Amino acid sequence: MTPRTIVITGASDGIGAAAARTLAKAGDQVVVVGRSEEKTRAIAKDLDADYFVSDFSELAQVRTLAAQLESDYPRIDVLANNAGGIMGKRTLTVDGNESTFQINHLAPFLLTTLLIETLVASNAKVINTSSGANSFGKLDLFDLKSEHGYSTNRAYGTGKLANILFTSELHRRFGEQGITTAAFHPGVVRTNFAADSTSPFRHAYKSLLNRFMLTPDQGADTLLWLINGTAGKDWISGAYYYKRALAKANPQAYDAELARRLWEQSEELVKAA
């Protein structure tokens, strides 16, 4: 059997690296994408895998990454949009977008849509790492730059809510063309997540609570289940999962019109960059 080509962003650490190790060990061709040159190169060397470095706070780097992937891999069986994070105070990227929203939503949106022809031709799976934090997000289409009422946690929750809306709209637009997609919550994982943020969450990751968190391998379980399973048989395309089961999300996540309009506005925001 021909090895699958699996692209994983945010794969230099945490659940992305854990999933990459498992998939490479099983014989898949894993393509590691990360922000840190040193960490990404180290993981790729360990796995004898290809790697690319891309900082999602700059959409020009996302465009370069997409062009490289499209050139090097005529077939992409799985795109795992796993990069993301919680930030500190409100800042704008060089593209003029609120940083949390760009890194968690606009960058993976752009990467996916730039690769859409390859993904359709490959009957690919697109798996988006969301979070249970979507429950305290609130998506306001008139304030996607969080100019009003910004908070670190709300911005992160809104980005993770956008991941779920993107997942459902991607299914609606391209499901009949062969793409299957899912979003998932990995659980609270013992990583460097939130370390550089001003979120209260950062204290938990540095405290005794750390010992009760999941290991990266445990956090990667649902991601691997989605990658190795079959949509329509093991899971439903366009849906949101936690612990290998359908999960309840923020009420806004089920608003099909909101998902459609978010897609359209996201297209405009990345086009303007």
BAZA-831778 format. One record per residue (C-alpha): x, y, z; residue in three letters. Coordinates in Angstrom, 1 decimal, decimal comma. Example, Ala and Ser with C-alpha at 12.3 -4.5 7.8 and 13.67 -1.06 7.14 Angstrom:
+--------+--------+--------+------+
:     c1 :     c2 :     c3 : code :
+--------+--------+--------+------+
:   12,3 :   -4,5 :    7,8 :  Ala :
:   13,7 :   -1,1 :    7,1 :  Ser :
+--------+--------+--------+------+
This chain:
+--------+--------+--------+------+
:     c1 :     c2 :     c3 : code :
+--------+--------+--------+------+
:    0,0 :    0,0 :    0,0 :  Met :
:    1,3 :    3,5 :   -0,9 :  Thr :
:    2,1 :    5,5 :    2,2 :  Pro :
:   -0,3 :    8,4 :    2,9 :  Arg :
:    1,1 :   11,9 :    2,7 :  Thr :
:    0,1 :   13,7 :    6,0 :  Ile :
:    0,8 :   17,3 :    6,6 :  Val :
:    0,7 :   18,4 :   10,2 :  Ile :
:    1,0 :   22,0 :   11,2 :  Thr :
:    2,1 :   22,9 :   14,8 :  Gly :
:    4,1 :   19,6 :   14,7 :  Ala :
:    7,2 :   20,7 :   16,4 :  Ser :
:    5,8 :   20,1 :   19,9 :  Asp :
:    2,8 :   18,8 :   21,8 :  Gly :
:    0,1 :   16,7 :   20,2 :  Ile :
:    1,3 :   17,6 :   16,7 :  Gly :
:    4,7 :   16,1 :   17,4 :  Ala :
:    3,1 :   13,1 :   19,1 :  Ala :
:    0,8 :   12,4 :   16,2 :  Ala :
:    3,7 :   12,8 :   13,7 :  Ala :
:    5,8 :   10,2 :   15,6 :  Arg :
:    3,0 :    7,7 :   15,6 :  Thr :
:    2,1 :    8,1 :   12,0 :  Leu :
:    5,7 :    8,0 :   10,8 :  Ala :
:    6,3 :    4,8 :   12,8 :  Lys :
:    3,2 :    3,3 :   11,0 :  Ala :
:    4,8 :    4,0 :    7,7 :  Gly :
:    3,0 :    7,2 :    6,6 :  Asp :
:    4,9 :   10,0 :    4,9 :  Gln :
:    4,6 :   12,8 :    7,4 :  Val :
:    5,4 :   16,4 :    6,6 :  Val :
:    6,2 :   18,4 :    9,7 :  Val :
:    5,3 :   22,1 :    9,8 :  Val :
:    6,3 :   24,4 :   12,7 :  Gly :
:    7,2 :   27,9 :   13,7 :  Arg :
:   10,6 :   27,2 :   15,3 :  Ser :
:   13,4 :   26,2 :   12,9 :  Glu :
:   15,3 :   24,4 :   15,6 :  Glu :
:   12,5 :   22,4 :   17,1 :  Lys :
:   10,8 :   21,6 :   13,7 :  Thr :
:   14,1 :   20,4 :   12,2 :  Arg :
:   14,8 :   18,3 :   15,3 :  Ala :
:   11,4 :   16,5 :   15,1 :  Ile :
:   11,8 :   16,0 :   11,3 :  Ala :
:   15,3 :   14,6 :   11,7 :  Lys :
:   14,1 :   12,2 :   14,4 :  Asp :
:   11,3 :   10,9 :   12,0 :  Leu :
:   13,4 :   11,1 :    8,8 :  Asp :
:   10,6 :   13,4 :    7,5 :  Ala :
:   10,3 :   16,5 :    5,4 :  Asp :
:    9,7 :   19,8 :    7,2 :  Tyr :
:    8,8 :   23,4 :    6,6 :  Phe :
:    9,0 :   26,4 :    8,8 :  Val :
:    6,2 :   28,9 :    8,7 :  Ser :
:    5,1 :   31,6 :   11,1 :  Asp :
:    1,3 :   32,0 :   10,9 :  Phe :
:    1,5 :   35,6 :   12,2 :  Ser :
:    2,5 :   36,5 :    8,7 :  Glu :
:    0,2 :   35,4 :    5,9 :  Leu :
:    2,9 :   35,8 :    3,3 :  Ala :
:    4,7 :   32,9 :    5,0 :  Gln :
:    1,5 :   30,8 :    4,8 :  Val :
:    1,3 :   31,6 :    1,1 :  Arg :
:    4,9 :   30,4 :    0,7 :  Thr :
:    4,2 :   27,3 :    2,6 :  Leu :
:    1,2 :   26,5 :    0,5 :  Ala :
:    3,2 :   27,0 :   -2,7 :  Ala :
:    5,9 :   24,7 :   -1,4 :  Gln :
:    3,5 :   22,0 :   -0,4 :  Leu :
:    1,6 :   22,2 :   -3,7 :  Glu :
:    4,9 :   21,9 :   -5,6 :  Ser :
:    6,4 :   19,0 :   -3,6 :  Asp :
:    3,3 :   16,9 :   -3,0 :  Tyr :
:    1,0 :   16,2 :   -5,8 :  Pro :
:   -1,1 :   14,2 :   -3,4 :  Arg :
:   -2,0 :   15,2 :    0,2 :  Ile :
:   -4,1 :   12,6 :    2,0 :  Asp :
:   -4,5 :   14,5 :    5,2 :  Val :
:   -4,0 :   18,1 :    6,2 :  Leu :
:   -4,0 :   18,5 :   10,0 :  Ala :
:   -4,4 :   22,2 :   10,9 :  Asn :
:   -3,0 :   21,9 :   14,4 :  Asn :
:   -1,0 :   25,1 :   14,8 :  Ala :
:   -2,5 :   27,7 :   17,1 :  Gly :
:   -2,3 :   29,2 :   20,6 :  Gly :
:   -3,5 :   31,7 :   23,2 :  Ile :
:   -1,9 :   35,1 :   23,1 :  Met :
:   -1,4 :   38,0 :   25,6 :  Gly :
:   -2,6 :   41,5 :   25,2 :  Lys :
:   -4,4 :   42,5 :   22,0 :  Arg :
:   -1,9 :   43,0 :   19,1 :  Thr :
:   -2,2 :   43,2 :   15,4 :  Leu :
:   -0,2 :   41,2 :   12,9 :  Thr :
:    1,7 :   42,7 :   10,0 :  Val :
:   -1,4 :   41,9 :    8,0 :  Asp :
:   -3,6 :   44,0 :   10,2 :  Gly :
:   -5,5 :   41,2 :   11,9 :  Asn :
:   -5,9 :   40,5 :   15,6 :  Glu :
:   -3,1 :   38,0 :   16,3 :  Ser :
:   -5,2 :   35,3 :   18,0 :  Thr :
:   -7,8 :   35,3 :   15,2 :  Phe :
:   -5,2 :   35,2 :   12,5 :  Gln :
:   -3,0 :   32,4 :   14,0 :  Ile :
:   -5,9 :   30,2 :   15,0 :  Asn :
:   -8,3 :   30,7 :   12,1 :  His :
:   -7,2 :   32,9 :    9,2 :  Leu :
:   -3,8 :   31,2 :    8,6 :  Ala :
:   -5,2 :   27,6 :    8,5 :  Pro :
:   -8,2 :   28,9 :    6,5 :  Phe :
:   -5,7 :   30,4 :    3,9 :  Leu :
:   -3,5 :   27,4 :    3,9 :  Leu :
:   -6,5 :   25,1 :    3,3 :  Thr :
:   -8,1 :   27,2 :    0,6 :  Thr :
:   -4,8 :   27,7 :   -1,3 :  Leu :
:   -4,4 :   23,9 :   -1,3 :  Leu :
:   -8,0 :   23,1 :   -2,2 :  Ile :
:   -7,4 :   21,8 :   -5,7 :  Glu :
:   -4,8 :   19,3 :   -4,4 :  Thr :
:   -7,0 :   18,4 :   -1,5 :  Leu :
:  -10,0 :   17,8 :   -3,7 :  Val :
:   -8,0 :   15,7 :   -6,2 :  Ala :
:   -6,7 :   13,6 :   -3,2 :  Ser :
:  -10,1 :   13,1 :   -1,6 :  Asn :
:   -8,3 :   14,4 :    1,5 :  Ala :
:   -9,2 :   14,7 :    5,1 :  Lys :
:   -8,9 :   18,1 :    6,7 :  Val :
:   -8,7 :   17,9 :   10,5 :  Ile :
:   -8,8 :   21,1 :   12,5 :  Asn :
:   -7,6 :   21,2 :   16,1 :  Thr :
:  -10,2 :   23,2 :   18,1 :  Ser :
:  -10,7 :   23,4 :   21,8 :  Ser :
:  -13,3 :   23,2 :   24,5 :  Gly :
:  -12,5 :   26,8 :   25,0 :  Ala :
:  -14,8 :   27,5 :   22,0 :  Asn :
:  -17,6 :   27,6 :   24,6 :  Ser :
:  -16,5 :   31,0 :   25,9 :  Phe :
:  -15,9 :   32,4 :   22,4 :  Gly :
:  -18,3 :   34,9 :   20,8 :  Lys :
:  -18,0 :   35,5 :   17,1 :  Leu :
:  -19,0 :   39,0 :   16,0 :  Asp :
:  -18,7 :   39,4 :   12,3 :  Leu :
:  -18,6 :   43,2 :   12,7 :  Phe :
:  -15,6 :   43,0 :   15,1 :  Asp :
:  -13,3 :   40,3 :   13,9 :  Leu :
:  -10,3 :   42,4 :   14,9 :  Lys :
:  -11,6 :   42,4 :   18,6 :  Ser :
:  -11,5 :   46,2 :   18,8 :  Glu :
:  -14,3 :   46,1 :   21,4 :  His :
:  -14,3 :   44,2 :   24,7 :  Gly :
:  -11,0 :   42,3 :   24,0 :  Tyr :
:   -9,9 :   39,6 :   26,5 :  Ser :
:   -7,3 :   37,0 :   26,0 :  Thr :
:   -9,6 :   34,1 :   26,8 :  Asn :
:  -12,5 :   35,3 :   24,7 :  Arg :
:  -10,2 :   35,9 :   21,8 :  Ala :
:   -8,8 :   32,4 :   22,0 :  Tyr :
:  -12,3 :   30,9 :   22,4 :  Gly :
:  -13,5 :   32,8 :   19,4 :  Thr :
:  -10,6 :   31,5 :   17,3 :  Gly :
:  -11,5 :   27,9 :   18,4 :  Lys :
:  -15,1 :   28,5 :   17,6 :  Leu :
:  -14,1 :   29,8 :   14,2 :  Ala :
:  -12,3 :   26,5 :   13,7 :  Asn :
:  -15,5 :   24,6 :   14,1 :  Ile :
:  -17,5 :   26,9 :   11,8 :  Leu :
:  -14,8 :   26,6 :    9,2 :  Phe :
:  -15,0 :   22,8 :    9,5 :  Thr :
:  -18,7 :   22,7 :    8,9 :  Ser :
:  -18,6 :   25,2 :    6,0 :  Glu :
:  -15,6 :   23,4 :    4,4 :  Leu :
:  -17,8 :   20,2 :    4,4 :  His :
:  -20,8 :   22,0 :    3,0 :  Arg :
:  -18,7 :   23,5 :    0,1 :  Arg :
:  -16,5 :   20,6 :   -0,8 :  Phe :
:  -17,9 :   17,5 :    0,8 :  Gly :
:  -19,5 :   16,4 :   -2,5 :  Glu :
:  -16,1 :   16,9 :   -4,2 :  Gln :
:  -14,5 :   14,3 :   -1,9 :  Gly :
:  -13,1 :   16,3 :    1,0 :  Ile :
:  -14,0 :   15,1 :    4,5 :  Thr :
:  -13,4 :   17,3 :    7,6 :  Thr :
:  -13,7 :   17,3 :   11,3 :  Ala :
:  -12,8 :   19,5 :   14,3 :  Ala :
:  -11,8 :   18,1 :   17,7 :  Phe :
:  -10,9 :   19,1 :   21,3 :  His :
:   -7,7 :   17,3 :   22,4 :  Pro :
:   -8,3 :   17,8 :   26,1 :  Gly :
:   -6,1 :   19,7 :   28,5 :  Val :
:   -2,6 :   18,6 :   27,5 :  Val :
:    0,7 :   19,0 :   29,3 :  Arg :
:    2,6 :   21,2 :   26,9 :  Thr :
:    4,1 :   24,7 :   26,7 :  Asn :
:    0,7 :   26,0 :   25,7 :  Phe :
:   -0,1 :   29,5 :   27,1 :  Ala :
:    3,4 :   29,9 :   28,5 :  Ala :
:    3,9 :   33,2 :   26,7 :  Asp :
:    0,4 :   34,5 :   27,2 :  Ser :
:   -1,2 :   36,7 :   29,9 :  Thr :
:   -4,1 :   34,2 :   30,3 :  Ser :
:   -4,8 :   32,8 :   33,8 :  Pro :
:   -4,4 :   29,4 :   32,1 :  Phe :
:   -0,6 :   29,9 :   32,1 :  Arg :
:   -0,5 :   29,4 :   35,8 :  His :
:   -2,2 :   26,0 :   35,6 :  Ala :
:    0,4 :   24,8 :   33,1 :  Tyr :
:    3,2 :   25,8 :   35,5 :  Lys :
:    1,5 :   24,6 :   38,7 :  Ser :
:    0,9 :   21,2 :   40,4 :  Leu :
:   -2,2 :   21,0 :   38,2 :  Leu :
:    0,2 :   20,1 :   35,4 :  Asn :
:    0,5 :   16,5 :   36,7 :  Arg :
:   -3,3 :   16,0 :   36,1 :  Phe :
:   -3,1 :   17,0 :   32,5 :  Met :
:   -3,0 :   14,6 :   29,6 :  Leu :
:    0,3 :   13,7 :   28,0 :  Thr :
:    0,8 :   14,8 :   24,3 :  Pro :
:    0,3 :   11,2 :   23,3 :  Asp :
:   -3,1 :   11,1 :   25,1 :  Gln :
:   -4,1 :   14,4 :   23,6 :  Gly :
:   -3,3 :   13,2 :   20,1 :  Ala :
:   -5,6 :   10,2 :   20,4 :  Asp :
:   -8,7 :   11,7 :   18,8 :  Thr :
:   -6,6 :   13,3 :   16,1 :  Leu :
:   -5,1 :    9,9 :   15,2 :  Leu :
:   -8,6 :    8,3 :   15,4 :  Trp :
:   -9,9 :   10,9 :   12,9 :  Leu :
:   -6,9 :   10,5 :   10,6 :  Ile :
:   -7,1 :    6,7 :   10,6 :  Asn :
:  -10,8 :    6,3 :   10,7 :  Gly :
:  -13,3 :    6,6 :    7,8 :  Thr :
:  -15,8 :    9,4 :    7,5 :  Ala :
:  -19,3 :    8,1 :    7,2 :  Gly :
:  -18,4 :    5,0 :    9,1 :  Lys :
:  -16,4 :    6,0 :   12,1 :  Asp :
:  -17,2 :    9,7 :   12,2 :  Trp :
:  -19,3 :   12,3 :   10,6 :  Ile :
:  -17,8 :   14,8 :    8,2 :  Ser :
:  -18,2 :   18,4 :    9,3 :  Gly :
:  -18,7 :   17,6 :   13,0 :  Ala :
:  -16,9 :   18,4 :   16,2 :  Tyr :
:  -15,4 :   15,6 :   18,4 :  Tyr :
:  -13,9 :   15,0 :   21,9 :  Tyr :
:  -12,7 :   11,7 :   23,2 :  Lys :
:  -13,7 :   10,0 :   19,9 :  Arg :
:  -17,3 :   11,0 :   20,3 :  Ala :
:  -19,5 :   13,9 :   19,0 :  Leu :
:  -19,2 :   16,8 :   21,4 :  Ala :
:  -21,4 :   19,7 :   22,2 :  Lys :
:  -20,0 :   23,0 :   21,1 :  Ala :
:  -20,9 :   26,7 :   21,5 :  Asn :
:  -24,4 :   27,3 :   20,2 :  Pro :
:  -22,9 :   29,6 :   17,5 :  Gln :
:  -21,1 :   26,6 :   16,1 :  Ala :
:  -24,4 :   25,3 :   14,7 :  Tyr :
:  -25,3 :   28,5 :   12,8 :  Asp :
:  -24,9 :   27,6 :    9,1 :  Ala :
:  -25,5 :   31,2 :    8,0 :  Glu :
:  -22,8 :   32,4 :   10,4 :  Leu :
:  -20,4 :   29,8 :    9,0 :  Ala :
:  -21,1 :   30,9 :    5,5 :  Arg :
:  -20,6 :   34,6 :    6,3 :  Arg :
:  -17,4 :   33,9 :    8,3 :  Leu :
:  -16,0 :   32,1 :    5,2 :  Trp :
:  -16,8 :   35,0 :    3,0 :  Glu :
:  -15,3 :   37,5 :    5,4 :  Gln :
:  -12,2 :   35,4 :    5,9 :  Ser :
:  -11,7 :   35,3 :    2,2 :  Glu :
:  -11,7 :   39,1 :    2,2 :  Glu :
:   -9,3 :   39,4 :    5,1 :  Leu :
:   -6,7 :   37,1 :    3,6 :  Val :
:   -7,2 :   38,7 :    0,2 :  Lys :
:   -6,4 :   42,1 :    1,6 :  Ala :
:   -3,2 :   40,9 :    3,2 :  Ala :
+--------+--------+--------+------+
